[in-house]
Amino acid sequence: MSATAARAVPPPLLIDLLGARHELGAPVLGVAWAGDSAGFGLGDGSLALAASGWPGAPELRPRPTGNLELVPASAPPPEPRRHPMHRGACLSVVADPAPDLLSGGLLSGGDDGRLLRLDAAGAVSEIAAFDGGWADPVAAGRGGRRACAVGRHLHLFGPAPRRFEAAGRIVALAFDPSTLHLAIAHGAGVSVLTEGVAAPRMLEDQAGARALCWTDDGDRLAVALAGDGLWLWQVATGRRERLADGEAATALAFAGAGECLAAVCAGRLVCWTGTPPAAQALGPAAQVSRIAGHPRLALFAAGYANGAVLLCRPGLSDVLFVRGAGGGAVTALGFHPDGTRLAIGTDDGEAAIVMLPDGLFRFQAQMPPAARRTA
């Protein structure tokens, strides 16, 4: 083989080096983490829990020289555990901390109108059932606080249960980190419910909202408005800043403890950093279907309609390929809360977990250009 041909061979994908793949036989509609397992919500109504570590899993070990050594897997991953949940599709799945904070579970909503919880022991309990509507979206926070939308009606469970009727269909829910404030995106704008305050606060009532995302400190709320661009609110003061004009973003994510905001705008991944925020396109000009932000690092995962998954860092043109193109579109992405694992789901039923130790990103900066790819 010539030197030119050798250079043309792409580096291996992270999913093949540090990942595990599972064929689940049903479209993946969402993913959330419960401890060290990723819970994949499926189109057949079940939740599949896949372990992110096992005896014989691949790993990166530091060498005395400062480089990293890849230790390949010596044993296959265990099969995911399937839990029948809904009579139709599992439309939403979120992490649900236990009230005592000692264990956690998953909260799911389905097109059968039921809001269900799967606990750490695998037991399923029904929180609520609604006639004539889908239980979607759902949200969960500390202290047993849970929220579920059915059309334009919001149902809040926990220490201060209440109901709220929005001016239009509810499309997104997000608790702030304190879980005392719940942001609601609906067809007439954005409302915020605060525990102990009777009247909801309307942040925006001029355009329908499509996506929401809080910063880690709960000070700012990013909102994508249909036809009115992307906005960033200082919730305490009501001050807002427009980040992008035109059609609303279809997904939002913060990374690096709220230092960076990314959105899918016109199918492209765009990031804002700095003060005032400056926009930068990340990754290739291809159709992005899902994004996720790393909880600690300025790093985003982008899933594409062609099945690829990339890791992108603001300010860099290089990307790390986690999964190559092929198969179904990426329909679910989620970092583990500690950032060391990434869960991936596709619409043709593949679920995967890729280990991403911090050393991998330190090593990336030392890698020669031939081992990286430029978008």
Residue, then its C-alpha position, 0 to 999 in steps of 0.5 A: m500500500s502506498a503512503t498516500a493510500a495509507r493516509a487516506v484510511p480514516p481513523p477508527l470510530l470511537i464507538d468501535l474502540l470504546g463503545a457497545r452497540h445493541e439492536l433493540g428491534a424498535p425505534v429509539l425515541g428518547v434516552a435518559w440516565a439512571g445511575d450507570s445505565a442508560g434507559f432507552g425509550l422505544g417505539d414499542g412502549s418498552l424501556a431498555l436499560a443498557a449498562s455502561g460498564w461491565p467486566g472486560a469493557p474497553e478502557l483507556r489507561p494512562r502510560p508513564t509517558g503521558n500518552l494513553e493506551l487503549v485496552p480493547a474489550s475482553a468480554p461482550p457487554p450484557e444484553p439490555r434489560r427490557h421493561p414493558m411500560h406503555r401500550g403504545a409508544c414510549l414518547s418521553v423518558v427523563a431521569d427521575p431522582a428518588p425523593d430520598l436522593l439515595s437512588g433514582g429511576l426513570l419517568s416515562g410518558g406514552d401515547d396511552g396517556r400514562l405517566l409511569r416510573l421505573d425504579a432502580a429495582g425494576a419495578v413499574s408504578e403508575i403516577a397518573a393516567f389521562d384519557g384521550g391524550w398523550a402523556d408528553p412531554v414529561a419532566a422530573g426534579r428533586g423531591g418527587r417533583r414531576a410534571c406531565a403535559v397532555g395537550r395544553h394541560l399541565h399536571l404537576f405532582g409532588p410537594a405542591p401539586r397543581r394544574f395549569e392550562a396553557a394558551g396552546r399545546i405544550v411542547a417542552l418542559a424544563f425544571d431549573p436546577s433548584t426544581l422550584h421553577l418549571a419552564i413551559a413552552h407552548g403554542a402561545g409562548v413561554s410560561v414559568l411556574t414557581e412553587g409557592v407563587a400562584a400566578p405563572r409568569m409569562l416570559e413571552d407571549q408573542a410567538g409559539a415556543r419550540a425548545l427550552c434549556w436552563t443554565d446549570d445555575g438557573d439564572r438564564l433560560a434559552v428559548a427557541l420561538a417559532g418565527d422569532g429566533l433564539w432568545l436568552w433570558q435573565v429570568a430574575t430581571g426579565r432582561r432578554e437578548r436575541l441570539a438569532d433571527g428567523e425560524a426557531a431552533t429545533a433543539l437547544a443545549f448548554a455545555g461547559a457548566g453553561e458557558c456555551l449554548a448550541a442550537v440546531c438552526a436550519g439543520r446546522l449546529v451553531c454555538w454561542t460563546g463569550t460576552p456578548p455571545a458570538a455565533q460559530a457553526l460547528g461540524p459539517a453542513a449536514q442535517v443535524s437531528r439531535i444535540a447534547g451538551h457535555p456537563r463540564l467541558a465545552l463540548f457538544a455531541a451532534g447526531y445527524a439524519n444520516g446516522a453519524v455522531l460527532l463531538c465538536r468543540p467551540g473554536l476548533s474545526d476538528v471533530l471526533f467521529v463517534r459513529g459513522a454515517g449509515g443506518g437510521a437517523v439519530t433520534a436520541l443523545g444524552f451525556h451521563p451526568d458526569g460526562t464520561r459516557l454518551a448514549i446514542g439511539t437511532d430510528d432503526g433501533e440501534a442503541a449504543i453507549v460510548m465511554l468518553p474519559d476526560g483523558l481522551f480530550r486531553f489526548q485529542a489536543q496532542m494527536p497529529p492532524a492525520a488522526r483527527r478530522t476537519a469538518 
